[in-house]
Amino acid sequence: MLARSHTPRPGARRPSRRDVQVALAALVLDLTAYALNTWADGESWHAGVFALHFLFPLCLVWHRRHPLAALAGVLVVVTAVACFSPGPYGQPISLLTALFAVALERPLRVAVTAGALTFIGLQLPGVTEDQRWVPAIIGSSVAVGMAVLAGCAARQWQRQLAAHRELLAAGAVAAERRRIARELHDVVAHHITAMQLMAGGARKVLHHDTALAQDALESLEDSGRLALSEMRQLLDVLRTDDDTEGRPAAPQPDVTDLPRVVAESRQAGVDTELLVDGVRQELAPTLGLTVFRIVQEALTNIRKHAGGARATVRLAYGPELLTVEIRDDGSGTTTAPRKGRSGHGLVGMRERVALHGGSLETGPRPEGGFRVLATLPLPATEQASAPHERATIR
């Protein structure tokens, strides 16, 4: 994430559009209240009092950037209006808005102090001998108290919202790191296992079959190059430096890369074939990556636990579902427990499949061997169904 620049934006010193709208709305409400009170009391309009109302927006447009200064300016205007008004003058909406902004933007003690000073200031001007003190005090207390409480409540709500956003961001980062960990596990486990087997095979035939050893070493080199490329691509996600910004990301592997994985599996000593049934469909990048990783991890497990076995990878495209099946015949000589494939690989498969709303079944086959069966929903398409296809890659 890039550090936020502290350079002032053009126009940052000007009031925002929302501040201007709030100030104008408060002005309309104050003028309306003044007109209604004047009409109800049967008094004539006072031109000076009417003109002073237009000073409220000039102070209120700064209520978010400088709430204390805005409140002080509004109080000065209220005092002037009360002095020129022929009758008692109540609490204008502009004053309550400025007080609300102080309680929203400043600590609680500042908000309480500002509310107390506002209450005192409202009792000084406009209170004549004919006005009743008790209603005036009660009205001011209720208005000031509600403005302060509303501002404090809004401030607390904003804090909780910010904390919730931080938790969501932290959860997203943790989920992304888990995803990267799964990707790194898949890449490292697959390529290093293949490199280990090819290196062992090259060592065994080095003295009596130089050409075969040369082929194995070349495959070993290619596998190491691919492993480094994929690991570098995944680790770039963790970088926060500016030099990664704007760099196009390398494409993630998908189903079109499955023939390469099958070929690597055969080179590592597992007789593997790839079957594709149904009408091929264009898969979303995340779904294609999920299919690729499931096949890659399953073949890696076969090499680990059933070296020398025959493996079959089958992709079946249906109208609504994509079925991915990887099975082996269990004819390998490795004595590792076949039922113990419950490490990070299978956990990663289940999480990937669950992410797409699919299901995953793993376990030994009755006739021997092991099977991984993933069923993934396909997005609805509007294209007409093409003739049934079946392709075999050996």
N, C-alpha and C positions, 0 to 999 in steps of 0.2 A: 504494500500500500504506500502510495506516495505521501510525503509529508505535506501538510497543508501550508500553502504559502501565506506569509504575513504581509505581503504587499497589498496595500489598499486597492480595492477594485475601483474602476472609474464610476463615479457617482455614489460611492459609499457614504459620502458625507451628506447626501441629500436624503430626505425622508423617503421611506419606502411607500409604494402605492397603497399597501394595506393600512399603514399609519395614516395616510391622508384620508382614506375612506372612513376610518374610525373617527377621525376628527370631524369630518363633514357630517357624518351620521349623528354624532353627539350635538353638533351645532343645530341641526334640524330639530332634534328632540327638545333642546333647550329653548329654541325660538317658539316651537309649538306650545310648550308648557307655559312660557311667558305670555303668549297671546291668549291662551285659555284662562289663565289666572286673572289677567287684566279684564277680560270680558266677563268673567264670573263676578269680580269685585265691582264692576261697573265703573272702572277708572279708564282714563284715556291713556293712550300709549305715550311713553316717554322716549323721545328720539335718542337722547344720550344713552339711556339704558339699552335700547334696541341696538345701537351702534357698538356698544361695549361687548355685546355677545360675540361679535365677529373677531374679538381678540382670543377667544377660547381656542379655536383651531390652530392659531399660531403657536400656542403653547403645547397643545395636545399632540401635534405631529411628532414631537420628540419624546412621547411617553414611554417608548420602549428603549431608546438609546440613552436617554437621560431622564429617568422617571422622577427623581427628586426635584430636578430643575423644572420639569413640566408641572409637577404638583405645586411648587412654589409660585410659578407664574399664574396658574389657574386660581390659586388662593388670592393673589393680588387682584386679579380681575373680578373675582367674586366680591371682594371687599369694596371695590369701586362701584360695582353694580348695586350692592346693598346700600351704599351711601347715597346714590342718586335715585334709587327707587323710592317712590312715594309710600309704598307699603312694605310689609315684611317680605323678604326674599328667601326662598327655600334653598335646598341643595341641588345644584344643577347636575345634569348627567356628566358633563365634562369633568367636574370635580371628582365624582365617584369613579369615573374611568381612570383618571390620573392616580387616584389612591389605589385602585385595583392594580395598576401597573407597578406601583411601588411594592406592594405585597407580593407580586408575581416575580419581580426581578431582583429584589433585595432580601437580605435575611429577615427572620421573624422579628428580632428586636428593632430593626430599623422600621419595619412595617407598623409595629405597635406604636413606636414613638411618633411616626408620621400620622397615624390615625388619631392619637391623642392631641397632637398639635392642630390637626384639622378640626377636630371637635371644638377645641378652645377657640380657634379662629372663627368658627361659624357662630359662636355665641356673642362675639363682640359687635359686629355690625348689624344693623337692621333690627335690633331688639328695642322696641319702643315701650312706653308705659302702657299702651293699649294692648300690647301683645301678651299672651299668656306664656309664662316661662315654662311651665311643665310640658305642654305639648311641643314647644320648640326644642327643649332638651331631649325629650323622648324621641322625636323625629330625627334629630341629628345623631343621637346615639345609635338608633337602629340603622340609619343609612351608612354611617361610617363603619359600624361593626360589620354589616353585611359585605361592604366593599373589601375590608381587610380579610375577613374570613374566606370570601370567594377567591381572593388573590392567593392566600396561603394554600387553600385546597387545590387550586390550579397548579401552584408551584410543586406541591407534593405529588400530584398526578403526573406532572412532567418528569419528576425524578424517577418515579416508578416506571414510566414509559421508557426513559433512557436506560434504566437498569435492565428492563425486559429486552430492549434492543441489544444491549451488550451481551446478555445471555444467549440470545438467538445468534448473534455474530460468533460468540465463542463456540456454540454448538455446531454452527456451520463450518468453522475452522477445524474443529475436532473431527467432524464427519469427513471433511476433505482430506485430512491427514490419515484417517483410517483407510480411505479409498486409495491414497497414494501408497500406504503401507501394503495394501493388498496387491496393488500393481507391481510394486518392487518385489514382493514375494514371488509373484507369478513369473516375472522376468528372470530373477536370479535363479529360482528353482529350476525353471525350464532350461535355460541356457547353460548353467553350470553343470546340471546333470548330463545334458547332451555333450558338453565339452569333456567331462570326465570319462564318459563311455568311449567317445571317439579317441581321446588320448590313450586310453587303455588298449583299444583295438589297434591303434597305430604302433604302439610299443610291441604288441605280440607279433605283428606281421612285418616289423621293420627289417629283419634280417633275411627273410625268404620271399617277400613280396613288396618290393620297394614302391611299385606303382600304386598298390592299394594303400600303403602307408602314406604316400604323398596325397592321395585323394582324401584320406581321413584328416590329415593335417590341414589341408585347404578348407575342408568343412569346419574344422575346429577354429580356424582363423575367422571364417565367415560368421560362425555362431558367436564368437567373442565380439566381433565388430557390431553385430546386431544387438547384443546385450548391452554394450556400452551406449549405443545410439538410443535405445529405449530408456535406459536408466537416466541418461542425460536429459531426455525429453521430459520425464516425470519429475526429475529434481528441479527443472526450470520452474515448475509450479510453485516451489517453495521459495524461490528467489524474490527478494523485494527491492533489488537494486533497480535503478532507472534504466540500466542498459538492456533489460529484457522488455521494456515497454516498446510497443510498435513492431516487435519482431514477430513475423508470422509463425504460428505454432506448426510443428510437423504433424502430418496426419497420423491418427491413431490406427492401429491394425484393425482389420475387420474380417468378414467371411472370405473376402477375396485373397487373404493371406493364408487360408487354411491349407492349400496345396503345399506351401513352403513348410508349414509345421509338420504335415504328414511326411514330406520328403526327409526332414530332419529326423523324424522318428524312425524311418526305415534305415537311415544311415547309422542311427544309434543301436541298431540290432533288433528292432521290433517291426515285424512284417505288418504294415498298416495300409489300409485302404480307406478311401473316402467315397461315400455314396451320397448322392443328392437326388431326392425325390420331389416331385411336384414342380410348380411354376416358381422359378426364382423371382424374388421380390427385392426391391431396393430397401434396405434396412436403414433405420436411423443410426447415426454414428455410435450412440451409446449402446444400442441394442447389438449392433455389429461387433463392438468391442467386447460385450458380454459373451457372445457366442464364441469369439476367438479365444478369450481367456478360459472359458469352460473347457474347450477342446484342448488347449495348451496344457492346462493343469491336469486334466485327466490322463493325457498321454505321458506327462511327466511322472504321474503316480504309477502308471503301468511300467515304465522303465525302472522305477525304483523298486517296486514290489513284485513284478512279474517279468523280469528281464527275459527276453527270448519268446514271449508269448505272441500270438497273433492278435491284432487289434483292428477294430472296425469303427469308423466314424461315420455316422449317418445323420444327414440333415433332411427333414421332411417338411416341405412348405405346404400348409393347408390353407383353407379359406380364411381362417381366423387365428390359427396357431402355428407356431414354428416348433418342431420337435427336434431336439439335439440329443443324440444317443452315442455314447462311447462305451464300447464293451471289448473285453478280451476273453480268450478261451481258457485262460488259466494254465496253459501248457508250459509256462516258464519254469525255470529251475530255481528261482529265488525262493528262499524259505522264509522270507519276512511275513508276518501275519497279515493275511489279506483283509481281515475285518478291522484292522487298526488304522484305516485311512481316515482319521478324524481330526487332522491337524488344521493349520491355517488355510490349506488349500480348499478343503470342502466347506469350511466356514465362509471363505470368500465367495465360493460358488453360490451358496445359499443366499448370501446378502445381495449378490448381483442379480440373481433370479428374482428375489423378493422385491428388489427395486423396480422391476418391470411388471410386477403383479403376476409372476409365473410360479411354477412349482418345480421342485427338484427331488428326485428319488435316487438314492445310492444304496448299493448293497451287493452281496454275492449273488451269482446266478445259480439256479438249481442244477444246471448241467455243468457248472464249473466256471470259474472266472469271476469277473467283477463288472458291474454295469453302472454307468452314470446316465440318468435320463432327465433332461430339462425340458419343460414345456413353457413356451413364452408366447404371450399374446401378440398378434400382429395388428398393426393399425388398419382400420377399414379403408379399402381402396374402392374407387369408382370404375376401375378398369374391368373389362370383361375378362373372364377366365381364359387363359391360354391353354393349349393342349398339354396333357400330362407329359412330363419329362422325367427321365432318369439318366443320371450320369454317374460314371464310376471312374475314379482316379486311383491308380495303383502306383 
